[in-house]
Amino acid sequence: MQNAKPIAALALIVLVIVWAIQNRAPVTTQFLFVTVRMPQAVLLSITLLAGAAIGLLFALGRGARRGKR
């Protein structure tokens, strides 16, 4: 059981590396007035991090409102 965490971490690292290699093709993205060309893995990572940050902000805001009641 002590080896479960390192094995899971290694498996996750391997999956992330495979995912990054498979999504390295450049894509063009337009946002408002800006056009950016970047690898698809970078764009997906930015999207994932932005979504996680927004979710965290909503969770923290909801927790703060519950504390005031």
NUGUTOR-550833 format. One record per residue (C-alpha): y negated, z negated, x. Coordinates in Angstrom, 2 decimals. Example, Ala and Ser with C-alpha at 12.3 -4.5 7.8 and 13.67 -1.06 7.14 Angstrom:
2
<<4.50, -7.80, 12.30>>,
<<1.06, -7.14, 13.67>>,
! end
This chain:
69
<<0.00, 0.00, 0.00>>,
<<-2.35, -0.56, 2.94>>,
<<-2.11, 3.13, 3.82>>,
<<-3.16, 4.33, 0.36>>,
<<-6.92, 4.28, 1.00>>,
<<-6.85, 6.18, 4.31>>,
<<-4.43, 8.74, 2.86>>,
<<-6.61, 9.21, -0.22>>,
<<-9.72, 9.54, 1.95>>,
<<-8.01, 12.11, 4.18>>,
<<-6.84, 14.09, 1.14>>,
<<-10.38, 14.05, -0.27>>,
<<-11.82, 15.25, 3.05>>,
<<-9.31, 18.10, 3.19>>,
<<-10.16, 19.11, -0.40>>,
<<-13.89, 19.09, 0.37>>,
<<-13.36, 21.24, 3.47>>,
<<-11.23, 23.75, 1.55>>,
<<-13.81, 23.80, -1.26>>,
<<-16.65, 24.43, 1.20>>,
<<-14.76, 27.25, 2.93>>,
<<-13.93, 28.94, -0.37>>,
<<-17.56, 28.73, -1.58>>,
<<-19.44, 29.90, 1.47>>,
<<-20.56, 33.23, 0.01>>,
<<-24.34, 33.45, -0.26>>,
<<-25.88, 33.42, -3.73>>,
<<-29.44, 34.04, -4.86>>,
<<-30.98, 31.40, -7.10>>,
<<-34.26, 31.58, -8.96>>,
<<-36.03, 28.44, -10.12>>,
<<-39.48, 28.81, -11.66>>,
<<-41.35, 30.97, -9.15>>,
<<-39.08, 30.38, -6.15>>,
<<-36.13, 32.55, -5.12>>,
<<-33.71, 31.03, -2.62>>,
<<-30.59, 32.46, -0.97>>,
<<-28.02, 29.91, 0.18>>,
<<-24.26, 29.40, 0.39>>,
<<-22.67, 28.64, -2.97>>,
<<-21.22, 25.35, -1.65>>,
<<-24.73, 24.13, -0.80>>,
<<-26.04, 25.06, -4.25>>,
<<-23.11, 23.30, -5.94>>,
<<-23.62, 20.22, -3.77>>,
<<-27.33, 20.07, -4.63>>,
<<-26.49, 20.42, -8.32>>,
<<-23.87, 17.67, -8.08>>,
<<-26.24, 15.29, -6.30>>,
<<-29.08, 16.01, -8.75>>,
<<-26.79, 15.36, -11.71>>,
<<-25.51, 12.13, -10.18>>,
<<-29.07, 10.96, -9.48>>,
<<-30.18, 11.71, -13.04>>,
<<-27.14, 9.91, -14.44>>,
<<-27.83, 6.91, -12.22>>,
<<-31.47, 6.78, -13.32>>,
<<-30.44, 6.85, -16.99>>,
<<-27.84, 4.14, -16.40>>,
<<-30.35, 1.94, -14.58>>,
<<-32.95, 2.49, -17.28>>,
<<-30.48, 1.61, -20.00>>,
<<-29.43, -1.54, -18.12>>,
<<-33.05, -2.61, -17.72>>,
<<-33.67, -2.20, -21.46>>,
<<-30.59, -4.26, -22.29>>,
<<-31.83, -7.05, -20.03>>,
<<-35.13, -7.33, -21.95>>,
<<-33.41, -8.05, -25.29>>,
! end
